[in-house]
Amino acid sequence: MSVAAAYAARWLRLLKDEVFVLPARTVLLAVCAFLLLFPLISQEPFLLRVLILAAIFAIFAASWDLLSGFTGQINFGHALFFGVAVYTSALLNRNVGLPPWATIPLGAAAAVLAGLLVGLPCLRLRGTYLAFATLAFPLILLGVVYALPRFTQGELGINDGIDPLAGSRVASYYIAIPSMMVLGFIMWKITDSKIGLIFHAIREDEVTARASGINTTRYKLLAFCLSGLFAGIAGGLYVHFLKSASPSTLQLLLSFQAIIWAVFGGMATIYGPMAGVLILYPLTEYVLIRYLAEFSEEFAQRKLLIFACIVLLVLLFMPRGLITWLRDKTEKICPRCKLQNVAWRQKCRVCTAELAR
């Protein structure tokens, strides 16, 4: 009992000193607890489906932010990584008979290889040229999918013979939601490490970073591969949840949706794009479709227009993104130790330096 009490006291002290001292961390803990306990509140299949897909797309949007938000390598073809993992997982499961726990990592490995193949020819490109070069790769793969209907079923996609992610909707939920939390934390730790600092340096001034002795080529390739890895995991979860692999996973709309989610939530944060998905996807899929469709079917069909208006209104007043704006309103950084404090503190909670008002 004494050991258990010691561990409990340690965790309570950690929560008090590291989590509850900042509003953003407190809200994050509350959201995670709510998502984990949600099936105890409701097990409505449609709502669980929306939240599962939101968790998968949150991983996907954060993986785009890991590459484009932190290194500045704008990728307009991020659906390539997602689609490669979708088709790899589907084909290995359907034709070879591998279970989902094996096809998802293999699909992610294929996405890493795709990241390497995309990164190598794009290393010398910057800005608009890089963005349009990345735009071509998913279109090329989409053409391959259409050209090999014997293996990929062409425009119809693979809609049979794919094993489900889990035996029930609730079990799939408890795979997708913890996966989102764990992978989001891993991506955040990567960006908070030395690698993240180098990514920031490349984004701000690649020439200066190279002059400082940083091998920018290696780190840009690393960013492409890491981004492909996490997007590939999201693709593997997606195909086994929906039990379908369709060409829509390679279309440009999916790439632009990832960008919209990231810009809406706040780029170069990891948690911003994830929050953007968790806000926008359930809003457009559940509220607008499920409830407003009862009043007007035509209104529900204009989902994309409503989606675009919401994003434009937020960006008009919060150009750095919703989550970044909220963080800046509730927190401020100590000028001496660079530690975050709540906005209404007069002195830093660690070094007691005076905080700007």
C-alpha positions as MATLAB code, in Angstrom:
seq = 'MSVAAAYAARWLRLLKDEVFVLPARTVLLAVCAFLLLFPLISQEPFLLRVLILAAIFAIFAASWDLLSGFTGQINFGHALFFGVAVYTSALLNRNVGLPPWATIPLGAAAAVLAGLLVGLPCLRLRGTYLAFATLAFPLILLGVVYALPRFTQGELGINDGIDPLAGSRVASYYIAIPSMMVLGFIMWKITDSKIGLIFHAIREDEVTARASGINTTRYKLLAFCLSGLFAGIAGGLYVHFLKSASPSTLQLLLSFQAIIWAVFGGMATIYGPMAGVLILYPLTEYVLIRYLAEFSEEFAQRKLLIFACIVLLVLLFMPRGLITWLRDKTEKICPRCKLQNVAWRQKCRVCTAELAR';
ca = [
       0.000    0.000    0.000;
       2.858    2.346    0.779;
       4.301    1.847   -2.728;
       0.917    2.516   -4.308;
       0.450    5.584   -2.141;
       3.898    6.855   -3.149;
       3.081    6.426   -6.845;
      -0.287    8.139   -6.383;
       1.362   11.053   -4.565;
       3.959   11.318   -7.324;
       1.315   11.476  -10.055;
      -0.767   13.983   -8.122;
       2.305   16.184   -7.665;
       3.070   15.876  -11.391;
      -0.475   16.911  -12.283;
      -0.348   19.834   -9.882;
       3.084   21.120  -10.945;
       3.038   20.386  -14.695;
      -0.557   20.049  -15.900;
      -2.924   22.164  -13.828;
      -0.572   25.178  -13.897;
      -1.494   25.914  -17.528;
      -5.031   26.136  -18.966;
      -4.059   24.436  -22.245;
      -2.684   21.361  -20.485;
      -5.697   21.168  -18.200;
      -8.076   21.318  -21.173;
      -5.990   18.709  -23.004;
      -6.208   16.342  -20.046;
      -9.969   16.899  -19.815;
     -10.447   16.235  -23.559;
      -8.385   13.034  -23.392;
     -10.357   11.812  -20.373;
     -13.649   12.666  -22.116;
     -12.683   10.782  -25.284;
     -11.546    7.717  -23.346;
     -14.739    7.612  -21.295;
     -17.115    8.542  -24.116;
     -18.334    4.977  -24.891;
     -19.594    4.828  -21.313;
     -21.835    7.807  -22.151;
     -23.007    6.784  -25.610;
     -22.372    3.897  -27.995;
     -24.346    5.265  -30.915;
     -22.672    3.666  -33.976;
     -22.756    6.752  -36.191;
     -21.259    9.004  -33.512;
     -18.521    6.481  -32.702;
     -17.768    6.238  -36.427;
     -17.360   10.009  -36.679;
     -15.008   10.111  -33.678;
     -12.937    7.182  -34.961;
     -12.470    8.841  -38.349;
     -11.714   12.149  -36.615;
      -8.949   10.428  -34.611;
      -7.479    8.888  -37.777;
      -7.566   12.176  -39.676;
      -6.059   13.955  -36.633;
      -2.973   11.724  -36.977;
      -2.927   12.476  -40.699;
      -3.171   16.267  -40.232;
      -0.486   16.259  -37.525;
       1.842   14.295  -39.825;
       1.446   17.037  -42.453;
       2.286   19.641  -39.807;
       5.400   17.679  -38.813;
       6.732   18.118  -42.338;
       5.304   21.383  -43.624;
       4.653   23.296  -40.413;
       8.036   22.667  -38.810;
      10.430   22.457  -41.772;
       8.584   24.735  -44.193;
       8.583   22.038  -46.912;
       5.041   22.699  -48.097;
       3.503   19.447  -49.320;
       0.410   19.656  -51.514;
       0.433   15.902  -52.136;
       0.322   14.549  -48.605;
      -2.451   12.146  -49.607;
       0.286   10.118  -51.335;
       1.538    8.734  -48.003;
      -2.000    8.026  -46.827;
      -3.021    6.345  -50.090;
       0.153    4.232  -50.338;
      -0.506    2.832  -46.866;
      -4.202    2.284  -47.653;
      -3.528    0.218  -50.781;
      -0.508   -1.591  -49.326;
      -2.435   -2.660  -46.218;
      -5.499   -3.629  -48.261;
      -3.561   -5.722  -50.800;
      -1.436   -7.477  -48.177;
      -4.513   -8.301  -46.133;
      -6.717   -9.362  -49.064;
      -4.198  -11.192  -51.236;
      -1.570  -12.421  -48.786;
      -3.800  -12.936  -45.759;
      -1.801  -10.896  -43.256;
      -3.814   -9.644  -40.250;
      -4.346   -5.917  -39.595;
      -1.724   -5.802  -36.828;
       0.845   -6.775  -39.489;
      -0.467   -4.869  -42.513;
      -0.688   -1.506  -40.713;
       3.080   -1.376  -39.883;
       3.929   -2.651  -43.367;
       1.691   -0.005  -44.908;
       3.453    2.617  -42.773;
       6.825    1.275  -43.966;
       5.650    1.623  -47.574;
       4.640    5.222  -46.801;
       8.125    5.877  -45.363;
       9.621    4.551  -48.607;
       7.269    6.844  -50.516;
       8.454    9.756  -48.364;
      12.039    8.904  -49.250;
      11.229    8.662  -52.949;
       9.402   11.998  -52.873;
      12.030   13.712  -50.754;
      15.026   12.796  -52.918;
      13.963   14.556  -56.142;
      12.457   17.488  -54.258;
      15.496   18.381  -52.144;
      16.684   21.118  -54.471;
      13.242   22.712  -54.764;
      11.779   25.365  -52.479;
       8.584   27.296  -52.008;
       6.067   27.156  -54.844;
       8.220   24.809  -56.941;
       8.377   22.260  -54.125;
       4.639   22.521  -53.466;
       3.713   21.878  -57.093;
       6.266   19.073  -57.418;
       4.723   17.228  -54.453;
       1.313   17.788  -56.039;
       2.266   15.525  -58.944;
       3.120   12.356  -57.002;
      -0.373   11.339  -55.802;
      -1.694   12.048  -59.300;
       0.934    9.688  -60.727;
       0.000    6.955  -58.261;
      -3.687    7.553  -58.972;
      -2.938    6.922  -62.647;
      -1.190    3.664  -61.700;
      -4.239    2.601  -59.681;
      -6.501    3.221  -62.682;
      -4.055    1.462  -65.030;
      -3.934   -1.772  -62.989;
      -7.582   -2.662  -62.340;
      -6.697   -6.337  -62.005;
      -4.897   -5.623  -58.740;
      -6.449   -2.377  -57.498;
     -10.015   -2.714  -58.890;
      -9.477    0.612  -60.656;
     -12.066    3.322  -60.048;
     -14.254    1.007  -57.973;
     -11.610    0.407  -55.341;
     -11.141   -2.660  -53.161;
     -14.399   -3.160  -51.302;
     -14.300   -6.804  -50.269;
     -12.018   -9.213  -48.465;
     -10.483   -6.650  -46.073;
     -10.477   -7.606  -42.394;
     -11.997   -5.141  -39.918;
      -9.852   -3.199  -37.486;
     -11.589   -4.903  -34.545;
     -14.568   -7.082  -33.799;
     -16.872   -4.234  -32.749;
     -17.297   -0.481  -33.136;
     -16.348    0.138  -29.490;
     -13.179   -1.971  -29.842;
     -12.210   -0.016  -32.963;
     -12.810    3.181  -30.992;
     -10.417    2.055  -28.270;
      -7.779    1.349  -30.903;
      -8.133    4.627  -32.811;
      -8.424    7.071  -29.895;
      -5.411    5.825  -27.845;
      -3.408    5.556  -31.096;
      -4.160    9.213  -31.819;
      -3.057   10.229  -28.302;
       0.143    8.169  -28.324;
       1.204    9.123  -31.860;
       0.361   12.781  -31.232;
       2.526   12.727  -28.112;
       5.392   11.089  -30.025;
       5.204   13.700  -32.790;
       5.120   16.484  -30.197;
       8.186   15.045  -28.424;
      10.026   14.845  -31.738;
       9.352   18.518  -32.416;
      10.303   19.409  -28.840;
      13.698   17.700  -29.175;
      16.937   18.634  -30.919;
      15.458   17.364  -34.183;
      12.563   19.788  -33.801;
      14.952   22.701  -33.263;
      16.785   21.781  -36.455;
      13.469   21.567  -38.318;
      12.678   25.076  -37.068;
      16.097   26.320  -38.205;
      15.565   24.886  -41.696;
      12.165   26.551  -41.918;
      13.440   29.970  -40.807;
      16.630   30.091  -42.877;
      17.975   26.987  -44.587;
      21.126   28.715  -45.859;
      22.077   29.848  -42.358;
      21.340   26.393  -40.976;
      23.612   24.821  -43.571;
      26.330   27.385  -42.813;
      26.072   26.396  -39.144;
      27.101   22.838  -39.994;
      23.640   21.249  -40.158;
      23.184   18.641  -42.865;
      19.899   20.063  -44.114;
      19.534   17.391  -46.793;
      19.544   14.625  -44.204;
      17.055   16.366  -41.941;
      14.656   17.240  -44.756;
      14.683   13.586  -45.822;
      14.091   12.642  -42.194;
      11.089   14.993  -42.082;
       9.624   13.432  -45.232;
      10.099    9.913  -43.845;
       8.684   10.703  -40.393;
       5.712   12.433  -41.957;
       5.155    9.428  -44.207;
       5.409    7.057  -41.236;
       2.636    8.703  -39.215;
       0.440    9.343  -42.270;
       0.929    5.682  -43.194;
      -0.251    4.494  -39.786;
      -3.338    6.670  -40.220;
      -3.921    5.133  -43.654;
      -3.639    1.591  -42.279;
      -6.140    2.333  -39.521;
      -8.459    3.945  -42.063;
      -8.570    1.050  -44.531;
      -9.187   -1.579  -41.867;
     -11.863    0.484  -40.174;
     -13.830    1.199  -43.362;
     -12.826   -2.159  -44.968;
     -12.383   -0.325  -48.245;
      -9.523    1.108  -50.300;
     -10.690    3.645  -52.862;
      -8.949    6.149  -55.184;
     -10.421    8.978  -53.062;
      -7.547    8.398  -50.601;
      -5.156    9.695  -53.267;
      -7.190   12.639  -54.489;
      -6.121   16.239  -53.999;
      -9.114   17.036  -51.807;
      -7.703   14.915  -48.984;
      -4.343   16.722  -49.167;
      -6.018   20.118  -49.053;
      -8.232   19.040  -46.160;
      -5.108   18.257  -44.132;
      -3.794   21.747  -44.892;
      -7.107   23.355  -43.923;
      -7.233   21.452  -40.631;
      -3.643   22.434  -39.827;
      -4.111   26.110  -40.703;
      -7.412   26.235  -38.802;
      -5.934   24.759  -35.619;
      -2.505   26.385  -35.820;
       0.575   25.279  -37.748;
       3.876   24.194  -36.188;
       2.224   22.957  -33.004;
       1.162   19.302  -33.707;
      -1.743   19.670  -31.292;
      -3.231   22.519  -33.352;
      -4.005   20.397  -36.456;
      -5.273   17.566  -34.251;
      -7.608   19.954  -32.445;
      -8.680   21.392  -35.802;
      -9.773   17.937  -36.968;
     -11.515   17.116  -33.685;
     -13.484   20.365  -33.962;
     -14.233   20.579  -37.677;
     -14.752   16.954  -38.647;
     -17.444   16.107  -36.064;
     -19.019   19.515  -36.659;
     -19.392   18.992  -40.398;
     -20.108   15.257  -40.331;
     -22.374   14.947  -37.317;
     -24.002   18.269  -36.500;
     -24.455   19.662  -40.001;
     -25.363   16.380  -41.658;
     -27.274   14.584  -38.911;
     -29.362   17.410  -37.473;
     -29.529   20.213  -39.999;
     -30.433   17.713  -42.718;
     -33.725   17.194  -40.924;
     -34.660   20.794  -41.699;
     -33.210   21.123  -45.153;
     -31.677   18.423  -47.334;
     -30.275   21.095  -49.626;
     -28.544   22.723  -46.653;
     -26.815   19.443  -45.787;
     -25.585   19.065  -49.356;
     -23.707   22.342  -49.009;
     -21.444   20.945  -46.320;
     -18.230   22.043  -47.999;
     -19.481   25.603  -48.374;
     -20.374   25.767  -44.670;
     -17.024   24.181  -43.825;
     -15.166   26.818  -45.860;
     -17.124   29.680  -44.282;
     -16.295   28.491  -40.764;
     -12.600   28.281  -41.613;
     -12.556   31.708  -43.278;
     -14.281   33.367  -40.327;
     -11.808   31.888  -37.869;
      -8.770   32.802  -39.977;
     -10.088   36.320  -40.515;
      -9.897   37.037  -36.795;
      -7.240   34.451  -35.826;
      -4.675   34.336  -38.665;
      -2.316   32.022  -36.736;
      -5.067   29.497  -36.050;
      -7.672   28.930  -33.373;
      -5.600   26.950  -30.877;
      -2.581   29.244  -31.223;
      -4.822   32.272  -30.635;
      -6.345   30.709  -27.520;
      -2.898   29.784  -26.211;
      -1.603   33.318  -26.705;
      -4.640   34.716  -24.857;
      -4.247   32.419  -21.837;
      -0.469   32.001  -21.580;
       2.693   34.082  -21.794;
       6.369   33.171  -21.883;
       8.873   34.207  -19.242;
      11.552   36.480  -20.789;
      14.279   34.926  -18.600;
      13.715   31.138  -18.495;
      11.305   30.908  -21.489;
       8.833   28.910  -19.404;
       5.112   29.217  -20.102;
       2.888   30.817  -17.465;
      -0.787   31.664  -17.240;
      -1.510   35.101  -18.668;
      -2.689   36.613  -15.386;
       0.503   35.861  -13.414;
       2.742   38.789  -12.527;
       5.892   36.717  -11.924;
       7.239   33.494  -13.442;
       6.222   30.402  -11.505;
       9.819   29.082  -11.500;
      12.389   31.886  -11.734;
      10.084   34.623  -10.342;
      11.079   37.038  -13.121;
       8.657   39.833  -13.920;
       6.318   38.911  -16.765;
       5.323   41.357  -19.478;
       1.846   42.830  -19.075;
];
